[in-house]
Amino acid sequence: MAPKLAQISPVILSLEAARSITDRAIEKVAEVGIPYTITVLDGSGNLVLSTRMDGAALASLESSAAKARTAIFFGTATKDLAGAVASGQPLATIETSMRQPLAFVSGGVPIRDADGVVIGAVGAGGAAPDQDHVVAEYAAASYAV
């Protein structure tokens, strides 16, 4: 049986929700002790809020957005997609066919509504990919419909 396809909604995620999600991410970042950039995109992949903490790496601005975008486009956490873009795999060349940057590394997690529909994503950039995933997952899980 084929896996169920992710439902993705272009519903605009509110700024209030994005701020709350970002606040939760910053709480988790305090445990890591490294400055981050947290980016929240809506279900269409458009920017709602990007927050770069003092001292966060400049590259984290773009990487956090790319991680969030990838989580939306594929309806899953980016940590689960790395194998699909390996040489010889089905998505090996997808990055070259996209106008907007994608990131197949941990740190992007979809935000879902009560029905499981993807309504946005949070991308975290600043530390090791596994740490980025923990921050993004914590933030995304805090979304309350």
N, C-alpha and C positions, 0 to 999 in steps of 0.2 A: 504494500500500500504506500502511495506517495505521501510524503510529509505534508501537513497542513500548511498552506501559504500564509505568511504574515499579512494581516490587514494593516494598511497604512493610511492615515487620515490627514488631509491637508488642513485640518482645523488649526486655527491659530492658537498657540499656547500663550496665555496671558503673561504680561510682564510681571505681575504679582506672583504667579506660579513660578516663573523663571527665577525671580529673586529668592523665593523660598527654597527652591532646589539648589541654587548657588550657595545660600547660607548653610544648608546641610552639608554640601561639599566642603566648604571652608571649615566646618566643625571637624570633619574627618581629616582634612589636611593638617590640622593642628597636631594630630597624632603622628603624622609622617614627619613633620618638621621641615618641610621643603616648600618654598613658594611655588604656587601653581597658577595656571590659567584654567578657568572653568568656562566652558561655552555651552549655552543652551540654544538649540534650534527647534523650530516648530516642525510639524509633520510634513511640510513642503521642503524642509531643509534650509529655511530662511532663518537668519539670525534674530533671536529675541534678546539675548543678553550674553555679553562676554566680559569676564572679570579677570584682569591680570593683577595678581598680588605683587606688591613691591618685591623686586628681586627675582621674579619668575623669568625663566629663560625666554628670550625673544621668539625662539622657534616654537614655544608652547602656544603662542597665539594661533598660528596656522595649524599646528598639529591637533590641538583640541577641537577646532572646527572640523577638520578633516575626519577625525575619529567620530564625532557626533553625526556628521553627514553620512558616513559609511554605515553606522548603526541604523539610521533611518532607511537608507536605500535598501538594505538587506534585512531589516526587521529583526536584527539580533545583535548581541554584543560583539564588538570587534575581536575580542579574544578568541571567539569561536570561528573566525574566518581566515586566520593566517594560513592554514593548510590548503585552503581552496585556491590561493594565489601562488602556491609553490610551482616551480617549473614542471610542466606536464599536466598540471591540474586544470579543471574546467575554467577557472577565472584567471589563469596565469597572466593574461595580457590586458585585463580589464582596465587597469590604471592608465594605460596608454590610449584608451578609447573614450575617456571621460574628460569633459572640459573642466570640471571642478575637481580639486584634489580629494582623493580618498586615502584612508589609512587603515591598513590591515594589521594593526598592532593593538594590543590591549589598551583600553582607556575610553572607549565609546560604548554607551549603553542606551538602549531605547527607553523612552518614557511611554508607559501604556496607561490607557484609561481603564475603567472598571470592567470593560468587556474584553480587555486584552489587545485593543487596537493601538497601534503605534501612533502617538500624537506629537512626538518630538523625540529628542535625544539630548543627553548630556555628554560632553567630551571633556576629559581631564588630561592635562599635560603638565609635566614638571619633574616627575621622578621616574623610577623604573616602570616599565609597562604594567607589571603585576600590581604595583602600588596605584598606578593610574586607574586600573580597573576597579580596585577596591573603593577608591574615592567616587568614581562615576556610578558604580552600582549602588553605593550607599545613598548618593544624592537622588538617583532615579527612583529608588524604592521609597523615598520620602514623599513622592507626589501623591497628593490627596485630591481625588476627583471633586 
